[in-house]
């Protein structure tokens, strides 16, 4: 046998690796657009674009330079279409974020189950009474919950918890 082949190989999936496998070209494009749209550079570019558009179409550079006179119908249509597409990209990114959260929750759950199983086995090997430990945990949880709820008295360690 090669060295290290009889060792137990316990590896949790890496969240980033799982998400990278799930991410396609369309997702990368949507994320890039959403990321850029959420920057001040995006705001500055649009402010400059609107200012130049309005300046040209108000005749500041001559009446021959006007292509979209007030009330700027073409600009309004372009901005509306941009808003539609940006909101769609934001929704795509939000859906991906929800998927990332689900992957994280699944990996957290798997980690918690592994930890619990290992704790039980270690406790058994050390001769720890699992019922006593669970009662102590329940008492602490009840005390913390009572503190969060603003209760004046919290259950003591000797009181049974239902």
VMD Tcl script that draws the C-alpha trace (Angstrom):
set ca {
  {0.00 0.00 0.00}
  {1.25 3.47 -0.81}
  {1.94 5.74 2.13}
  {-1.17 7.46 3.38}
  {-3.68 5.31 1.44}
  {-5.13 3.68 4.55}
  {-5.85 7.02 6.19}
  {-9.41 8.21 6.47}
  {-9.87 11.03 3.96}
  {-12.46 13.41 5.38}
  {-12.85 16.57 3.38}
  {-15.79 18.87 3.27}
  {-16.56 20.37 -0.11}
  {-15.11 23.83 -0.46}
  {-17.87 26.39 -0.87}
  {-15.97 28.35 -3.51}
  {-15.24 25.22 -5.53}
  {-18.91 24.17 -5.44}
  {-20.04 27.64 -6.50}
  {-17.38 27.88 -9.22}
  {-18.66 24.65 -10.78}
  {-22.19 26.05 -10.77}
  {-21.23 29.38 -12.36}
  {-21.56 29.69 -16.11}
  {-20.64 32.41 -18.60}
  {-24.07 34.02 -18.34}
  {-23.74 34.18 -14.57}
  {-20.29 35.79 -14.85}
  {-21.67 38.41 -17.24}
  {-24.66 39.17 -14.99}
  {-22.40 39.43 -11.94}
  {-19.95 41.70 -13.76}
  {-22.72 44.03 -14.95}
  {-24.36 44.11 -11.52}
  {-21.02 44.73 -9.84}
  {-20.23 47.62 -12.19}
  {-23.74 49.08 -11.92}
  {-23.29 49.26 -8.16}
  {-20.27 51.57 -8.30}
  {-19.87 55.32 -8.15}
  {-18.06 55.18 -11.51}
  {-21.34 53.99 -13.02}
  {-23.13 56.96 -11.44}
  {-20.47 59.43 -12.63}
  {-20.52 58.06 -16.19}
  {-24.29 58.33 -16.33}
  {-24.29 61.84 -14.88}
  {-21.75 62.90 -17.52}
  {-23.66 61.11 -20.27}
  {-26.95 62.80 -19.28}
  {-25.26 66.20 -18.99}
  {-23.69 65.92 -22.45}
  {-26.94 64.57 -23.95}
  {-28.99 67.41 -22.47}
  {-26.37 70.02 -23.39}
  {-26.38 68.91 -27.04}
  {-30.15 68.64 -27.21}
  {-30.76 72.01 -25.59}
  {-28.85 73.58 -28.47}
  {-25.73 74.61 -26.50}
  {-23.56 73.41 -29.42}
  {-25.82 74.76 -32.13}
  {-29.26 73.81 -33.35}
  {-27.78 71.46 -35.96}
  {-26.43 69.28 -33.11}
  {-29.91 68.66 -31.66}
  {-31.15 65.12 -32.34}
  {-33.47 64.56 -29.35}
  {-35.23 67.82 -28.47}
  {-36.92 68.43 -25.15}
  {-38.62 66.39 -23.54}
  {-35.84 64.00 -24.62}
  {-38.02 61.09 -25.69}
  {-35.10 59.03 -27.03}
  {-33.12 59.53 -23.81}
  {-36.18 58.54 -21.78}
  {-36.61 55.36 -23.81}
  {-32.92 54.45 -23.54}
  {-32.89 55.03 -19.78}
  {-36.09 52.99 -19.38}
  {-34.64 50.08 -21.35}
  {-31.43 50.29 -19.34}
  {-33.45 50.21 -16.11}
  {-35.31 47.11 -17.30}
  {-32.10 45.29 -18.16}
  {-30.30 46.38 -15.00}
  {-33.18 45.24 -12.81}
  {-33.12 41.88 -14.60}
  {-29.37 41.55 -14.02}
  {-29.87 42.45 -10.37}
  {-32.55 39.75 -10.05}
  {-30.26 37.19 -11.70}
  {-27.51 38.11 -9.25}
  {-29.95 37.93 -6.33}
  {-31.01 34.45 -7.45}
  {-27.36 33.44 -7.58}
  {-26.84 34.90 -4.10}
  {-29.78 32.87 -2.83}
  {-28.22 29.78 -4.40}
  {-24.89 30.61 -2.73}
  {-26.67 30.95 0.61}
  {-28.33 27.57 0.09}
  {-24.96 25.96 -0.68}
  {-23.48 27.59 2.42}
  {-26.41 26.39 4.54}
  {-26.06 22.85 3.18}
  {-22.32 22.82 3.87}
  {-22.88 24.30 7.34}
  {-25.46 21.61 8.05}
  {-23.08 18.89 6.89}
  {-20.32 20.36 9.06}
  {-22.65 20.50 12.07}
  {-23.74 16.89 11.58}
  {-20.12 15.77 11.28}
  {-19.23 17.71 14.43}
  {-22.12 16.22 16.35}
  {-21.28 12.68 15.29}
  {-17.62 13.17 16.18}
  {-18.58 14.74 19.53}
  {-20.83 11.79 20.39}
  {-18.11 9.29 19.53}
  {-15.46 11.21 21.45}
  {-17.85 11.58 24.39}
  {-18.54 7.84 24.38}
  {-14.81 7.09 24.24}
  {-14.25 9.40 27.22}
  {-17.20 7.99 29.15}
  {-19.22 11.20 29.17}
  {-22.93 10.88 29.98}
  {-24.69 12.22 26.87}
  {-27.98 12.84 28.71}
  {-26.25 15.00 31.31}
  {-24.48 17.01 28.61}
  {-27.73 17.45 26.67}
  {-29.54 18.63 29.81}
  {-26.78 21.20 30.42}
  {-27.05 22.37 26.81}
  {-30.83 22.68 27.05}
  {-30.50 24.68 30.28}
  {-27.99 27.07 28.71}
  {-30.16 27.48 25.61}
  {-33.21 28.24 27.74}
  {-31.25 30.77 29.82}
  {-29.97 32.53 26.72}
  {-33.42 32.54 25.13}
  {-34.88 34.02 28.32}
  {-32.21 36.73 28.29}
  {-33.01 37.53 24.65}
  {-36.71 37.73 25.49}
  {-36.00 40.00 28.46}
  {-37.26 37.60 31.11}
  {-36.20 38.44 34.64}
  {-35.74 34.87 35.83}
  {-33.98 32.20 33.87}
  {-34.19 28.47 34.51}
  {-31.48 27.16 36.78}
  {-29.30 24.21 35.96}
  {-31.28 22.00 38.37}
  {-34.69 22.65 36.81}
  {-35.76 20.17 34.12}
  {-36.29 21.64 30.68}
  {-39.21 20.42 28.55}
}
mol new
graphics top color blue
foreach p $ca { graphics top sphere $p radius 0.5 }
foreach p [lrange $ca 0 end-1] q [lrange $ca 1 end] { graphics top cylinder $p $q radius 0.2 }
display resetview
